[in-house]
Amino acid sequence: MQTAEFVELLAVPSAQAKNPLFDIIVEDKINIQNYCNALIAKILELKQSQFPAFIDYQFNQVKNPEIWICKLEKLLANNEAFFSSKTAMSRYNKLYF
């Protein structure tokens, strides 16, 4: 999986999650690859109706939401082929609406 250069890697182990539904969970060392993998996994795990609340939650966690959302868009674009199934492509497209 390709990464995007996120400035802030706000992830926690599951034992420290304050909001397990929306926290980005990384059990191993928090680095760019593990963070991006966990973020993609989180997007695939969430229901489409939860995307706005997830984005809002992440915006409240980071110092610069505009940079974070740009990096998320880059991450999704870099891994567009990963969303090749109809269900995954639908999720990918709905993130942009």
N, C-alpha and C positions, 0 to 999 in steps of 0.2 A: 504494500500500500504506500502510495506517495504521501508526502507530508506538505504542510504549509507552515511558514515561519511565524507561528504565533509568538507574540511578545510575552504574554502571560500564560503560564501553564497551571491553571487553577484546577487541580485534581486532588482527590483524597482517596485513601484506602476505604473500603466499604465500612470498616469498623468506625471510621471518623465521619462518615457522611451525615450531614445535618438534614439533607433532603435526598434520600436514596433515589427517588424518581428522577430528579433533575441534576444531581451532582455528577460530575464526570469522575468515574471510579477507575483508579489505577492502583493495582496491588503491588506492582514491581516499582522499580526506580522511575520517578517522573522525569521523562525526557520527551523530546519532540515526537519521536516515533510512537511511544506508548500513549502519549496524550492524543495524538491524531487517531490512532487505532481505537482508543476508548471513546472518542467523540463520534466517530463513524458508527461504532457499535451502539452507542446511546441513541443516535438518530434512527437507526434501524429498529431499535427496541421500542421506541415511543410510538404511541398512536398519533395519527396525523392531527387529531384535535388537540394534542398536547404540545405541538410545536410552538405556538405563540407563547405559551406559559414558560416553556423551556428557554426560548430565546430571551424573554423578559427576565427570567431567573439568572441566566448567564450575564446579561447586561448589568444586573445589580451586583454581580460578583467581581467584575473586572473594572480596572481603572479607566479604560478607554473603550467603551462599547463599539464605537465606529471602527476602530482597528480590528477588534475581535470579529465583528461580522464580516469585514472584508476578508479576513484570513479564513473564516468559515466558508465563504463563497469560493475562495481559492482552493481550499481543501476539497470541496465537493467537485469543483471543475477538474482538479487534478485526478480525481478518482471516479469520473463519470462512468467509465466502463464497468466499475464495480456495481453500479446500479442498473445492470442490464436486464434483470427480470422485470416483468410488468409491475409487480407489486413494489419493488425497489424503485423503479423509474417513476412510479406514481408518487412515492414519498419524496423523491428528489425534486420533482416538478412542484409539488405543493409547498416545499420550503420557500419557493420563490414567489408564491402568491399570497 
